[in-house]
Amino acid sequence: MVAILQQAFQAKRAVKIIAGLNNFDSARVVQIVRAAERGGATFVDIACDAELIRLVRRSTDLPVCVSAVEPQGLLMAVRSGADCVEIGNFDSFYARGVRFDAEAVLDLARRSRDLLGCDVMLSVTVPHTLSLDVQVSLAVQLEALGADIIQTEGGTSSRPTHPGTLGLVEKAAPTLAAAYEISRSVGVPVLCASGLSAVTVPMALACGASGVGVGSAVNRLGDEVAMVAQVRAIVEAVEQACVFERVSP
């Protein structure tokens, strides 16, 4: 499973579908995961719960990522069948006024790597609440600590003022900016996530990301057929961007 992820990132076509990092509705999560698989996604990201991990593991052949902000939770996730883990899910804390500074994220990464060892694929999200220069500095330090993937965020901080395509671009702007700056400073893959859609995932790749993470554009839909169609649109946008990059002079 890890080899599949590594190949997708190397080809700059990794697509992660996020079921909802506080979504513990097993039936709903399985529905989203099925849609992700049918739509051609590379892997899925689910909440940190042992029973949910085992259920999803039985429901899909896709690699499964689990996000948390507690190293012991990440260890439990690996033991329950997760293929990779992520220090993230910061969004759920922002509404409560809780922020993660660079030192807190570094401490989580250091403790997680020590606990998990070197063989577990570890992704670390860089909080969008930090200034861009601090995000870049943090990403460099995370790479030095052994992070395999750096993930960006920012959709929750954007306030689009226009409808339609322009609004989608405005929504993605913070995470696109982070992907652009961070990808030029680290050697590990950057996964651009938060606030993306089929319109903006090609922009993420153009900004230097090796993959994209999409959540609400898929998991807010109520119908599995609609979810599959949205995942396919995202995957096709990534594929077209890869083709364009290969043929560009």
C-alpha positions in Angstrom: 0.0 0.0 0.0 2.8 2.4 0.8 4.4 1.7 -2.5 1.1 2.7 -4.2 1.1 6.0 -2.4 4.8 6.7 -3.1 4.3 6.0 -6.9 1.3 8.3 -7.0 3.2 11.2 -5.3 6.2 10.6 -7.5 3.9 10.9 -10.6 2.2 14.0 -9.0 -1.2 12.5 -9.3 -2.1 11.5 -5.7 -5.8 12.1 -4.8 -6.9 11.8 -1.2 -10.6 11.9 -0.4 -11.3 13.0 3.2 -14.3 11.4 4.7 -14.5 13.9 7.5 -12.0 13.9 10.3 -14.7 14.2 12.9 -17.1 11.9 11.0 -17.6 8.7 13.1 -20.8 7.7 11.3 -19.6 4.3 10.0 -22.3 4.0 7.3 -21.6 7.4 6.0 -17.9 6.9 6.0 -18.1 3.6 4.2 -20.4 5.3 1.6 -17.7 8.0 1.0 -14.9 5.5 0.9 -16.8 3.4 -1.7 -17.4 6.5 -3.8 -13.7 7.4 -3.5 -12.7 3.9 -4.8 -15.3 3.9 -7.6 -14.2 7.4 -8.6 -10.5 6.5 -8.9 -9.0 8.2 -5.9 -5.6 7.1 -4.7 -6.4 6.9 -1.0 -8.8 7.9 1.7 -8.5 9.8 5.0 -10.8 8.9 8.0 -11.3 9.7 11.6 -9.1 8.1 14.3 -11.2 5.3 15.7 -10.1 1.6 15.9 -13.5 0.1 14.9 -14.0 2.6 12.0 -10.5 1.8 10.7 -11.1 -1.9 10.7 -14.5 -1.5 9.1 -13.0 0.7 6.3 -10.1 -1.6 5.9 -12.6 -4.4 5.1 -14.6 -2.2 2.8 -11.9 -1.0 0.4 -8.7 -1.9 -1.3 -7.5 1.7 -1.2 -4.8 2.8 1.2 -6.2 4.2 4.4 -4.8 7.3 6.1 -5.8 8.3 9.6 -5.4 11.8 11.1 -5.1 12.8 14.7 -3.2 15.2 17.0 -2.2 12.6 19.6 0.8 10.3 18.9 -0.7 7.5 20.9 -3.8 7.7 18.6 -1.6 7.4 15.5 0.0 4.3 17.0 -3.4 2.8 17.6 -4.4 3.6 14.1 -1.4 1.8 12.6 -2.1 -1.2 14.9 -5.7 -1.2 13.7 -4.7 -1.3 10.0 -4.0 2.2 8.8 -1.5 2.4 6.0 -0.3 5.9 6.8 -1.0 8.5 9.5 -1.2 12.2 9.6 -0.7 14.8 12.3 -3.6 17.0 11.4 -7.3 17.6 11.9 -6.4 21.1 13.2 -9.6 22.6 11.7 -11.7 21.0 14.4 -9.8 23.0 17.0 -9.9 26.4 15.3 -13.6 26.9 16.0 -12.8 26.6 19.7 -10.1 29.1 19.6 -7.3 26.6 19.9 -4.2 27.2 17.7 -1.1 25.1 17.1 2.1 27.0 16.9 5.3 25.7 15.2 6.8 24.3 18.3 3.7 22.4 19.2 3.6 20.8 15.7 7.3 20.0 15.9 6.8 18.4 19.3 3.9 16.2 17.9 6.0 15.2 14.9 9.1 14.3 17.0 7.0 12.3 19.5 5.1 10.6 16.7 8.2 9.6 14.8 9.8 8.2 17.9 6.7 6.2 18.7 6.0 4.9 15.2 9.6 4.2 14.1 10.9 4.9 10.6 8.8 2.5 8.6 5.4 4.2 9.0 4.5 6.8 6.4 3.9 10.0 8.3 2.2 13.1 6.9 2.2 16.4 8.9 -0.1 19.3 8.3 1.3 22.8 8.5 -1.3 25.1 10.2 -2.6 27.9 7.9 -2.8 30.1 11.0 0.9 30.6 10.8 2.4 33.2 8.5 3.7 31.9 5.2 7.4 32.3 6.1 6.8 30.4 9.4 4.9 27.7 7.5 7.9 27.3 5.2 10.4 27.2 8.1 8.2 24.6 9.9 8.0 22.4 6.8 11.8 22.4 6.5 12.1 21.4 10.1 9.5 18.7 9.8 11.3 17.2 6.8 14.4 17.1 8.9 12.5 15.3 11.7 11.4 12.6 9.2 8.0 13.7 7.9 7.3 11.8 4.6 4.6 14.2 3.4 3.9 17.8 4.2 0.2 18.8 3.9 -1.1 22.4 3.5 -4.4 23.8 4.6 -6.4 27.0 4.6 -9.9 26.6 3.2 -11.5 27.4 6.5 -9.7 30.8 6.7 -10.8 32.0 3.2 -13.9 34.1 2.7 -14.9 34.0 -1.0 -16.7 37.2 -2.1 -17.8 35.9 -5.5 -19.9 33.0 -6.6 -19.0 30.3 -9.2 -15.5 29.7 -10.5 -14.0 32.9 -9.1 -15.3 32.0 -5.6 -13.7 28.5 -5.9 -10.4 30.1 -6.7 -10.7 32.5 -3.8 -11.6 29.6 -1.5 -8.4 27.7 -2.5 -6.0 30.7 -2.4 -4.5 30.1 1.1 -3.7 26.5 0.6 -2.4 27.2 -3.0 -0.1 29.9 -1.7 1.3 27.5 1.0 1.8 24.7 -1.5 3.7 27.1 -3.8 6.1 28.3 -1.1 6.6 25.0 0.8 7.1 22.9 -2.3 10.1 25.1 -3.3 11.7 24.6 0.1 11.4 20.8 0.9 12.3 17.6 -0.9 9.4 15.5 0.3 6.0 15.5 -1.4 3.6 18.3 -0.6 -0.1 17.4 -0.5 -2.3 20.5 -1.0 -5.6 20.2 0.8 -8.5 22.2 2.2 -10.8 24.3 0.1 -10.0 22.6 -3.2 -12.4 21.5 -6.0 -12.2 20.1 -9.5 -11.6 23.7 -10.6 -8.5 24.3 -8.4 -6.8 20.9 -8.1 -4.8 21.6 -11.3 -3.7 24.9 -9.8 -2.4 23.0 -6.8 -0.2 20.8 -9.0 1.0 23.8 -10.9 2.0 25.4 -7.6 4.3 22.4 -6.9 2.0 20.0 -5.0 2.5 16.3 -5.7 -1.1 15.5 -4.7 -4.3 16.9 -3.5 -6.7 16.3 -0.7 -10.4 17.0 -1.1 -13.0 16.8 1.6 -16.2 18.8 1.6 -16.5 19.0 -2.2 -17.2 15.2 -1.9 -18.4 14.4 1.6 -21.0 17.1 1.8 -23.0 15.4 -1.0 -25.9 13.3 0.0 -26.0 10.9 -2.8 -23.3 8.3 -3.5 -23.7 8.6 -7.3 -23.0 12.3 -7.0 -20.0 11.6 -4.8 -18.6 9.2 -7.4 -19.1 11.8 -10.1 -17.3 14.5 -8.1 -14.4 12.2 -7.3 -14.1 11.3 -11.0 -14.1 15.0 -11.9 -11.3 15.6 -9.4 -9.3 12.7 -10.7 -9.8 13.7 -14.3 -8.7 17.2 -13.5 -5.5 15.8 -12.0 -4.9 13.5 -14.9 -5.4 16.4 -17.4 -3.0 18.6 -15.5 -0.4 15.8 -15.6 -0.8 15.4 -19.3 -0.5 19.1 -19.8 2.7 19.2 -17.8 4.2 16.4 -19.9 3.4 18.1 -23.3 4.3 21.6 -22.2 7.6 22.9 -23.8 
